[in-house]
Amino acid sequence: MNEARAVANLIGNGVATIAIAKWEETFDRATVDAVIAEQRGDIPRRIIVVTHEAQH
């Protein structure tokens, strides 16, 4: 039961993160697509570093 609660919490946190990013208009779909493509192996891996200072 505790493991199910942990999984539900993880999924909920991910959904909430995306929802808030879209609400604040900071969700970058191109970056999401690039990360997913890297994880699938569709494109070579590269390091993406975004700092808080770089966004301002």
PDB file of N, CA, C, O and CB in Angstrom:
ATOM      1  N   MET A   1       0.820  -1.191   0.000  1.00  0.00           N
ATOM      2  CA  MET A   1       0.000   0.000   0.000  1.00  0.00           C
ATOM      3  C   MET A   1       0.867   1.259   0.000  1.00  0.00           C
ATOM      4  O   MET A   1       0.565   2.226  -0.699  1.00  0.00           O
ATOM      5  CB  MET A   1      -0.935  -0.004   1.204  1.00  0.00           C
ATOM      6  N   ASN A   2       1.936   1.243   0.779  1.00  0.00           N
ATOM      7  CA  ASN A   2       2.804   2.398   0.856  1.00  0.00           C
ATOM      8  C   ASN A   2       3.491   2.673  -0.485  1.00  0.00           C
ATOM      9  O   ASN A   2       3.694   3.829  -0.855  1.00  0.00           O
ATOM     10  CB  ASN A   2       3.842   2.196   1.949  1.00  0.00           C
ATOM     11  N   GLU A   3       3.849   1.604  -1.214  1.00  0.00           N
ATOM     12  CA  GLU A   3       4.480   1.777  -2.512  1.00  0.00           C
ATOM     13  C   GLU A   3       3.513   2.404  -3.513  1.00  0.00           C
ATOM     14  O   GLU A   3       3.913   3.234  -4.329  1.00  0.00           O
ATOM     15  CB  GLU A   3       4.988   0.435  -3.037  1.00  0.00           C
ATOM     16  N   ALA A   4       2.248   2.012  -3.452  1.00  0.00           N
ATOM     17  CA  ALA A   4       1.245   2.586  -4.349  1.00  0.00           C
ATOM     18  C   ALA A   4       1.067   4.070  -4.070  1.00  0.00           C
ATOM     19  O   ALA A   4       0.908   4.863  -4.998  1.00  0.00           O
ATOM     20  CB  ALA A   4      -0.098   1.854  -4.202  1.00  0.00           C
ATOM     21  N   ARG A   5       1.093   4.448  -2.807  1.00  0.00           N
ATOM     22  CA  ARG A   5       0.974   5.856  -2.445  1.00  0.00           C
ATOM     23  C   ARG A   5       2.169   6.645  -2.967  1.00  0.00           C
ATOM     24  O   ARG A   5       2.014   7.778  -3.421  1.00  0.00           O
ATOM     25  CB  ARG A   5       0.854   6.014  -0.921  1.00  0.00           C
ATOM     26  N   ALA A   6       3.355   6.057  -2.906  1.00  0.00           N
ATOM     27  CA  ALA A   6       4.557   6.725  -3.402  1.00  0.00           C
ATOM     28  C   ALA A   6       4.489   6.931  -4.916  1.00  0.00           C
ATOM     29  O   ALA A   6       4.855   7.994  -5.418  1.00  0.00           O
ATOM     30  CB  ALA A   6       5.805   5.913  -3.036  1.00  0.00           C
ATOM     31  N   VAL A   7       4.024   5.921  -5.633  1.00  0.00           N
ATOM     32  CA  VAL A   7       3.898   6.035  -7.088  1.00  0.00           C
ATOM     33  C   VAL A   7       2.852   7.091  -7.447  1.00  0.00           C
ATOM     34  O   VAL A   7       3.074   7.911  -8.338  1.00  0.00           O
ATOM     35  CB  VAL A   7       3.521   4.669  -7.713  1.00  0.00           C
ATOM     36  N   ALA A   8       1.722   7.069  -6.759  1.00  0.00           N
ATOM     37  CA  ALA A   8       0.680   8.073  -7.019  1.00  0.00           C
ATOM     38  C   ALA A   8       1.187   9.475  -6.717  1.00  0.00           C
ATOM     39  O   ALA A   8       0.857  10.419  -7.436  1.00  0.00           O
ATOM     40  CB  ALA A   8      -0.576   7.778  -6.181  1.00  0.00           C
ATOM     41  N   ASN A   9       1.978   9.625  -5.672  1.00  0.00           N
ATOM     42  CA  ASN A   9       2.548  10.923  -5.327  1.00  0.00           C
ATOM     43  C   ASN A   9       3.521  11.384  -6.405  1.00  0.00           C
ATOM     44  O   ASN A   9       3.514  12.556  -6.782  1.00  0.00           O
ATOM     45  CB  ASN A   9       3.253  10.857  -3.966  1.00  0.00           C
ATOM     46  N   LEU A  10       4.346  10.490  -6.899  1.00  0.00           N
ATOM     47  CA  LEU A  10       5.303  10.823  -7.953  1.00  0.00           C
ATOM     48  C   LEU A  10       4.580  11.286  -9.218  1.00  0.00           C
ATOM     49  O   LEU A  10       4.949  12.299  -9.812  1.00  0.00           O
ATOM     50  CB  LEU A  10       6.200   9.613  -8.266  1.00  0.00           C
ATOM     51  N   ILE A  11       3.567  10.553  -9.623  1.00  0.00           N
ATOM     52  CA  ILE A  11       2.805  10.921 -10.819  1.00  0.00           C
ATOM     53  C   ILE A  11       2.088  12.247 -10.603  1.00  0.00           C
ATOM     54  O   ILE A  11       2.082  13.098 -11.492  1.00  0.00           O
ATOM     55  CB  ILE A  11       1.789   9.817 -11.179  1.00  0.00           C
ATOM     56  N   GLY A  12       1.492  12.428  -9.443  1.00  0.00           N
ATOM     57  CA  GLY A  12       0.803  13.683  -9.142  1.00  0.00           C
ATOM     58  C   GLY A  12       1.739  14.872  -9.156  1.00  0.00           C
ATOM     59  O   GLY A  12       1.384  15.939  -9.657  1.00  0.00           O
ATOM     60  N   ASN A  13       2.938  14.697  -8.609  1.00  0.00           N
ATOM     61  CA  ASN A  13       3.912  15.790  -8.624  1.00  0.00           C
ATOM     62  C   ASN A  13       4.334  16.148 -10.045  1.00  0.00           C
ATOM     63  O   ASN A  13       4.516  17.322 -10.367  1.00  0.00           O
ATOM     64  CB  ASN A  13       5.139  15.415  -7.799  1.00  0.00           C
ATOM     65  N   GLY A  14       4.490  15.134 -10.890  1.00  0.00           N
ATOM     66  CA  GLY A  14       4.855  15.393 -12.286  1.00  0.00           C
ATOM     67  C   GLY A  14       3.761  16.135 -13.033  1.00  0.00           C
ATOM     68  O   GLY A  14       4.032  17.080 -13.773  1.00  0.00           O
ATOM     69  N   VAL A  15       2.524  15.701 -12.833  1.00  0.00           N
ATOM     70  CA  VAL A  15       1.391  16.365 -13.481  1.00  0.00           C
ATOM     71  C   VAL A  15       1.259  17.805 -12.982  1.00  0.00           C
ATOM     72  O   VAL A  15       1.013  18.718 -13.770  1.00  0.00           O
ATOM     73  CB  VAL A  15       0.082  15.585 -13.220  1.00  0.00           C
ATOM     74  N   ALA A  16       1.422  18.002 -11.686  1.00  0.00           N
ATOM     75  CA  ALA A  16       1.324  19.353 -11.115  1.00  0.00           C
ATOM     76  C   ALA A  16       2.426  20.258 -11.653  1.00  0.00           C
ATOM     77  O   ALA A  16       2.183  21.435 -11.920  1.00  0.00           O
ATOM     78  CB  ALA A  16       1.398  19.295  -9.581  1.00  0.00           C
ATOM     79  N   THR A  17       3.623  19.727 -11.814  1.00  0.00           N
ATOM     80  CA  THR A  17       4.733  20.516 -12.354  1.00  0.00           C
ATOM     81  C   THR A  17       4.431  20.991 -13.764  1.00  0.00           C
ATOM     82  O   THR A  17       4.662  22.153 -14.097  1.00  0.00           O
ATOM     83  CB  THR A  17       6.026  19.700 -12.344  1.00  0.00           C
ATOM     84  N   ILE A  18       3.916  20.092 -14.588  1.00  0.00           N
ATOM     85  CA  ILE A  18       3.577  20.465 -15.968  1.00  0.00           C
ATOM     86  C   ILE A  18       2.425  21.462 -15.982  1.00  0.00           C
ATOM     87  O   ILE A  18       2.457  22.432 -16.738  1.00  0.00           O
ATOM     88  CB  ILE A  18       3.209  19.214 -16.797  1.00  0.00           C
ATOM     89  N   ALA A  19       1.412  21.233 -15.157  1.00  0.00           N
ATOM     90  CA  ALA A  19       0.251  22.131 -15.124  1.00  0.00           C
ATOM     91  C   ALA A  19       0.654  23.543 -14.711  1.00  0.00           C
ATOM     92  O   ALA A  19       0.200  24.515 -15.314  1.00  0.00           O
ATOM     93  CB  ALA A  19      -0.814  21.590 -14.162  1.00  0.00           C
ATOM     94  N   ILE A  20       1.491  23.664 -13.705  1.00  0.00           N
ATOM     95  CA  ILE A  20       1.912  24.994 -13.251  1.00  0.00           C
ATOM     96  C   ILE A  20       2.799  25.660 -14.297  1.00  0.00           C
ATOM     97  O   ILE A  20       2.683  26.863 -14.528  1.00  0.00           O
ATOM     98  CB  ILE A  20       2.659  24.899 -11.903  1.00  0.00           C
ATOM     99  N   ALA A  21       3.680  24.893 -14.931  1.00  0.00           N
ATOM    100  CA  ALA A  21       4.535  25.462 -15.977  1.00  0.00           C
ATOM    101  C   ALA A  21       3.694  25.984 -17.140  1.00  0.00           C
ATOM    102  O   ALA A  21       3.997  27.038 -17.698  1.00  0.00           O
ATOM    103  CB  ALA A  21       5.543  24.412 -16.481  1.00  0.00           C
ATOM    104  N   LYS A  22       2.651  25.262 -17.507  1.00  0.00           N
ATOM    105  CA  LYS A  22       1.771  25.748 -18.578  1.00  0.00           C
ATOM    106  C   LYS A  22       0.994  26.975 -18.128  1.00  0.00           C
ATOM    107  O   LYS A  22       0.808  27.914 -18.901  1.00  0.00           O
ATOM    108  CB  LYS A  22       0.799  24.646 -19.021  1.00  0.00           C
ATOM    109  N   TRP A  23       0.543  26.969 -16.894  1.00  0.00           N
ATOM    110  CA  TRP A  23      -0.222  28.088 -16.363  1.00  0.00           C
ATOM    111  C   TRP A  23       0.627  29.361 -16.341  1.00  0.00           C
ATOM    112  O   TRP A  23       0.136  30.446 -16.654  1.00  0.00           O
ATOM    113  CB  TRP A  23      -0.736  27.762 -14.953  1.00  0.00           C
ATOM    114  N   GLU A  24       1.899  29.221 -15.969  1.00  0.00           N
ATOM    115  CA  GLU A  24       2.795  30.369 -15.917  1.00  0.00           C
ATOM    116  C   GLU A  24       3.456  30.652 -17.258  1.00  0.00           C
ATOM    117  O   GLU A  24       4.296  31.546 -17.369  1.00  0.00           O
ATOM    118  CB  GLU A  24       3.852  30.147 -14.869  1.00  0.00           C
ATOM    119  N   GLU A  25       3.076  29.891 -18.270  1.00  0.00           N
ATOM    120  CA  GLU A  25       3.588  30.029 -19.631  1.00  0.00           C
ATOM    121  C   GLU A  25       5.102  29.887 -19.698  1.00  0.00           C
ATOM    122  O   GLU A  25       5.765  30.616 -20.437  1.00  0.00           O
ATOM    123  CB  GLU A  25       3.178  31.366 -20.204  1.00  0.00           C
ATOM    124  N   THR A  26       5.655  28.946 -18.925  1.00  0.00           N
ATOM    125  CA  THR A  26       7.084  28.662 -18.952  1.00  0.00           C
ATOM    126  C   THR A  26       7.370  27.250 -19.449  1.00  0.00           C
ATOM    127  O   THR A  26       8.522  26.818 -19.458  1.00  0.00           O
ATOM    128  CB  THR A  26       7.681  28.854 -17.571  1.00  0.00           C
ATOM    129  N   PHE A  27       6.338  26.536 -19.859  1.00  0.00           N
ATOM    130  CA  PHE A  27       6.492  25.174 -20.371  1.00  0.00           C
ATOM    131  C   PHE A  27       7.089  25.244 -21.766  1.00  0.00           C
ATOM    132  O   PHE A  27       6.513  25.869 -22.657  1.00  0.00           O
ATOM    133  CB  PHE A  27       5.129  24.416 -20.387  1.00  0.00           C
ATOM    134  N   ASP A  28       8.236  24.608 -21.963  1.00  0.00           N
ATOM    135  CA  ASP A  28       8.936  24.629 -23.249  1.00  0.00           C
ATOM    136  C   ASP A  28       8.790  23.264 -23.917  1.00  0.00           C
ATOM    137  O   ASP A  28       9.528  22.328 -23.611  1.00  0.00           O
ATOM    138  CB  ASP A  28      10.443  24.997 -23.064  1.00  0.00           C
ATOM    139  N   ARG A  29       7.846  23.166 -24.814  1.00  0.00           N
ATOM    140  CA  ARG A  29       7.537  21.884 -25.466  1.00  0.00           C
ATOM    141  C   ARG A  29       8.721  21.367 -26.280  1.00  0.00           C
ATOM    142  O   ARG A  29       8.942  20.158 -26.347  1.00  0.00           O
ATOM    143  CB  ARG A  29       6.311  22.031 -26.373  1.00  0.00           C
ATOM    144  N   ALA A  30       9.481  22.267 -26.898  1.00  0.00           N
ATOM    145  CA  ALA A  30      10.629  21.837 -27.700  1.00  0.00           C
ATOM    146  C   ALA A  30      11.669  21.141 -26.824  1.00  0.00           C
ATOM    147  O   ALA A  30      12.257  20.143 -27.241  1.00  0.00           O
ATOM    148  CB  ALA A  30      11.263  23.040 -28.424  1.00  0.00           C
ATOM    149  N   THR A  31      11.902  21.651 -25.627  1.00  0.00           N
ATOM    150  CA  THR A  31      12.852  21.031 -24.709  1.00  0.00           C
ATOM    151  C   THR A  31      12.339  19.669 -24.254  1.00  0.00           C
ATOM    152  O   THR A  31      13.104  18.707 -24.180  1.00  0.00           O
ATOM    153  CB  THR A  31      13.105  21.941 -23.495  1.00  0.00           C
ATOM    154  N   VAL A  32      11.047  19.585 -23.949  1.00  0.00           N
ATOM    155  CA  VAL A  32      10.459  18.300 -23.543  1.00  0.00           C
ATOM    156  C   VAL A  32      10.619  17.273 -24.660  1.00  0.00           C
ATOM    157  O   VAL A  32      11.018  16.136 -24.406  1.00  0.00           O
ATOM    158  CB  VAL A  32       8.959  18.471 -23.180  1.00  0.00           C
ATOM    159  N   ASP A  33      10.311  17.666 -25.893  1.00  0.00           N
ATOM    160  CA  ASP A  33      10.450  16.746 -27.021  1.00  0.00           C
ATOM    161  C   ASP A  33      11.896  16.312 -27.224  1.00  0.00           C
ATOM    162  O   ASP A  33      12.153  15.151 -27.543  1.00  0.00           O
ATOM    163  CB  ASP A  33       9.924  17.393 -28.292  1.00  0.00           C
ATOM    164  N   ALA A  34      12.850  17.236 -27.043  1.00  0.00           N
ATOM    165  CA  ALA A  34      14.264  16.910 -27.203  1.00  0.00           C
ATOM    166  C   ALA A  34      14.725  15.926 -26.130  1.00  0.00           C
ATOM    167  O   ALA A  34      15.459  14.985 -26.431  1.00  0.00           O
ATOM    168  CB  ALA A  34      15.114  18.184 -27.150  1.00  0.00           C
ATOM    169  N   VAL A  35      14.307  16.130 -24.893  1.00  0.00           N
ATOM    170  CA  VAL A  35      14.692  15.224 -23.808  1.00  0.00           C
ATOM    171  C   VAL A  35      14.108  13.834 -24.035  1.00  0.00           C
ATOM    172  O   VAL A  35      14.792  12.831 -23.834  1.00  0.00           O
ATOM    173  CB  VAL A  35      14.226  15.779 -22.448  1.00  0.00           C
ATOM    174  N   ILE A  36      12.855  13.773 -24.452  1.00  0.00           N
ATOM    175  CA  ILE A  36      12.232  12.472 -24.720  1.00  0.00           C
ATOM    176  C   ILE A  36      12.939  11.763 -25.866  1.00  0.00           C
ATOM    177  O   ILE A  36      13.168  10.555 -25.801  1.00  0.00           O
ATOM    178  CB  ILE A  36      10.738  12.643 -25.047  1.00  0.00           C
ATOM    179  N   ALA A  37      13.289  12.509 -26.924  1.00  0.00           N
ATOM    180  CA  ALA A  37      14.007  11.919 -28.053  1.00  0.00           C
ATOM    181  C   ALA A  37      15.372  11.396 -27.617  1.00  0.00           C
ATOM    182  O   ALA A  37      15.803  10.337 -28.073  1.00  0.00           O
ATOM    183  CB  ALA A  37      14.170  12.948 -29.180  1.00  0.00           C
ATOM    184  N   GLU A  38      16.061  12.135 -26.733  1.00  0.00           N
ATOM    185  CA  GLU A  38      17.347  11.670 -26.215  1.00  0.00           C
ATOM    186  C   GLU A  38      17.175  10.380 -25.417  1.00  0.00           C
ATOM    187  O   GLU A  38      17.961   9.444 -25.564  1.00  0.00           O
ATOM    188  CB  GLU A  38      17.997  12.753 -25.339  1.00  0.00           C
ATOM    189  N   GLN A  39      16.149  10.334 -24.576  1.00  0.00           N
ATOM    190  CA  GLN A  39      15.941   9.149 -23.746  1.00  0.00           C
ATOM    191  C   GLN A  39      15.566   7.938 -24.575  1.00  0.00           C
ATOM    192  O   GLN A  39      15.911   6.813 -24.213  1.00  0.00           O
ATOM    193  CB  GLN A  39      14.867   9.412 -22.714  1.00  0.00           C
ATOM    194  N   ARG A  40      14.875   8.143 -25.670  1.00  0.00           N
ATOM    195  CA  ARG A  40      14.520   7.030 -26.557  1.00  0.00           C
ATOM    196  C   ARG A  40      15.698   6.591 -27.408  1.00  0.00           C
ATOM    197  O   ARG A  40      15.698   5.485 -27.948  1.00  0.00           O
ATOM    198  CB  ARG A  40      13.358   7.420 -27.456  1.00  0.00           C
ATOM    199  N   GLY A  41      16.702   7.450 -27.531  1.00  0.00           N
ATOM    200  CA  GLY A  41      17.851   7.142 -28.374  1.00  0.00           C
ATOM    201  C   GLY A  41      17.667   7.596 -29.797  1.00  0.00           C
ATOM    202  O   GLY A  41      18.440   7.210 -30.674  1.00  0.00           O
ATOM    203  N   ASP A  42      16.646   8.420 -30.051  1.00  0.00           N
ATOM    204  CA  ASP A  42      16.391   8.918 -31.409  1.00  0.00           C
ATOM    205  C   ASP A  42      17.453   9.921 -31.850  1.00  0.00           C
ATOM    206  O   ASP A  42      17.767  10.011 -33.037  1.00  0.00           O
ATOM    207  CB  ASP A  42      15.006   9.565 -31.486  1.00  0.00           C
ATOM    208  N   ILE A  43      18.001  10.664 -30.914  1.00  0.00           N
ATOM    209  CA  ILE A  43      19.061  11.633 -31.206  1.00  0.00           C
ATOM    210  C   ILE A  43      20.178  11.435 -30.196  1.00  0.00           C
ATOM    211  O   ILE A  43      19.934  10.917 -29.106  1.00  0.00           O
ATOM    212  CB  ILE A  43      18.524  13.106 -31.165  1.00  0.00           C
ATOM    213  N   PRO A  44      21.408  11.838 -30.537  1.00  0.00           N
ATOM    214  CA  PRO A  44      22.512  11.678 -29.579  1.00  0.00           C
ATOM    215  C   PRO A  44      22.266  12.498 -28.315  1.00  0.00           C
ATOM    216  O   PRO A  44      21.648  13.562 -28.357  1.00  0.00           O
ATOM    217  CB  PRO A  44      23.849  12.094 -30.223  1.00  0.00           C
ATOM    218  N   ARG A  45      22.759  11.986 -27.204  1.00  0.00           N
ATOM    219  CA  ARG A  45      22.602  12.696 -25.931  1.00  0.00           C
ATOM    220  C   ARG A  45      23.460  13.947 -25.925  1.00  0.00           C
ATOM    221  O   ARG A  45      24.559  13.974 -26.480  1.00  0.00           O
ATOM    222  CB  ARG A  45      22.973  11.785 -24.741  1.00  0.00           C
ATOM    223  N   ARG A  46      22.931  14.986 -25.280  1.00  0.00           N
ATOM    224  CA  ARG A  46      23.681  16.217 -25.056  1.00  0.00           C
ATOM    225  C   ARG A  46      23.273  16.737 -23.689  1.00  0.00           C
ATOM    226  O   ARG A  46      22.212  16.391 -23.170  1.00  0.00           O
ATOM    227  CB  ARG A  46      23.415  17.285 -26.187  1.00  0.00           C
ATOM    228  N   ILE A  47      24.104  17.548 -23.128  1.00  0.00           N
ATOM    229  CA  ILE A  47      23.828  18.078 -21.800  1.00  0.00           C
ATOM    230  C   ILE A  47      23.088  19.409 -21.956  1.00  0.00           C
ATOM    231  O   ILE A  47      23.552  20.313 -22.651  1.00  0.00           O
ATOM    232  CB  ILE A  47      25.150  18.256 -20.974  1.00  0.00           C
ATOM    233  N   ILE A  48      21.936  19.511 -21.299  1.00  0.00           N
ATOM    234  CA  ILE A  48      21.165  20.743 -21.310  1.00  0.00           C
ATOM    235  C   ILE A  48      21.168  21.286 -19.884  1.00  0.00           C
ATOM    236  O   ILE A  48      20.675  20.643 -18.957  1.00  0.00           O
ATOM    237  CB  ILE A  48      19.698  20.509 -21.841  1.00  0.00           C
ATOM    238  N   VAL A  49      21.728  22.468 -19.729  1.00  0.00           N
ATOM    239  CA  VAL A  49      21.777  23.092 -18.408  1.00  0.00           C
ATOM    240  C   VAL A  49      21.066  24.424 -18.493  1.00  0.00           C
ATOM    241  O   VAL A  49      21.453  25.299 -19.269  1.00  0.00           O
ATOM    242  CB  VAL A  49      23.246  23.272 -17.908  1.00  0.00           C
ATOM    243  N   VAL A  50      20.035  24.573 -17.702  1.00  0.00           N
ATOM    244  CA  VAL A  50      19.314  25.835 -17.624  1.00  0.00           C
ATOM    245  C   VAL A  50      19.364  26.280 -16.179  1.00  0.00           C
ATOM    246  O   VAL A  50      18.875  25.591 -15.284  1.00  0.00           O
ATOM    247  CB  VAL A  50      17.836  25.702 -18.137  1.00  0.00           C
ATOM    248  N   THR A  51      19.946  27.415 -15.966  1.00  0.00           N
ATOM    249  CA  THR A  51      20.006  27.949 -14.608  1.00  0.00           C
ATOM    250  C   THR A  51      18.973  29.039 -14.447  1.00  0.00           C
ATOM    251  O   THR A  51      18.484  29.607 -15.424  1.00  0.00           O
ATOM    252  CB  THR A  51      21.412  28.486 -14.282  1.00  0.00           C
ATOM    253  N   HIS A  52      18.657  29.316 -13.229  1.00  0.00           N
ATOM    254  CA  HIS A  52      17.672  30.359 -12.936  1.00  0.00           C
ATOM    255  C   HIS A  52      18.145  31.709 -13.467  1.00  0.00           C
ATOM    256  O   HIS A  52      17.339  32.488 -13.976  1.00  0.00           O
ATOM    257  CB  HIS A  52      17.409  30.444 -11.420  1.00  0.00           C
ATOM    258  N   GLU A  53      19.433  31.994 -13.354  1.00  0.00           N
ATOM    259  CA  GLU A  53      19.981  33.268 -13.812  1.00  0.00           C
ATOM    260  C   GLU A  53      19.903  33.405 -15.327  1.00  0.00           C
ATOM    261  O   GLU A  53      19.729  34.508 -15.845  1.00  0.00           O
ATOM    262  CB  GLU A  53      21.423  33.414 -13.355  1.00  0.00           C
ATOM    263  N   ALA A  54      20.032  32.280 -16.044  1.00  0.00           N
ATOM    264  CA  ALA A  54      20.024  32.325 -17.501  1.00  0.00           C
ATOM    265  C   ALA A  54      18.647  32.655 -18.063  1.00  0.00           C
ATOM    266  O   ALA A  54      18.543  33.107 -19.203  1.00  0.00           O
ATOM    267  CB  ALA A  54      20.499  31.005 -18.060  1.00  0.00           C
ATOM    268  N   GLN A  55      17.602  32.440 -17.296  1.00  0.00           N
ATOM    269  CA  GLN A  55      16.252  32.690 -17.791  1.00  0.00           C
ATOM    270  C   GLN A  55      15.861  34.163 -17.704  1.00  0.00           C
ATOM    271  O   GLN A  55      14.866  34.570 -18.304  1.00  0.00           O
ATOM    272  CB  GLN A  55      15.258  31.853 -17.018  1.00  0.00           C
ATOM    273  N   HIS A  56      16.620  34.962 -16.973  1.00  0.00           N
ATOM    274  CA  HIS A  56      16.250  36.374 -16.798  1.00  0.00           C
ATOM    275  C   HIS A  56      16.968  37.260 -17.728  1.00  0.00           C
ATOM    276  O   HIS A  56      16.766  38.474 -17.704  1.00  0.00           O
ATOM    277  CB  HIS A  56      16.507  36.824 -15.413  1.00  0.00           C
TER     278      HIS A  56
END
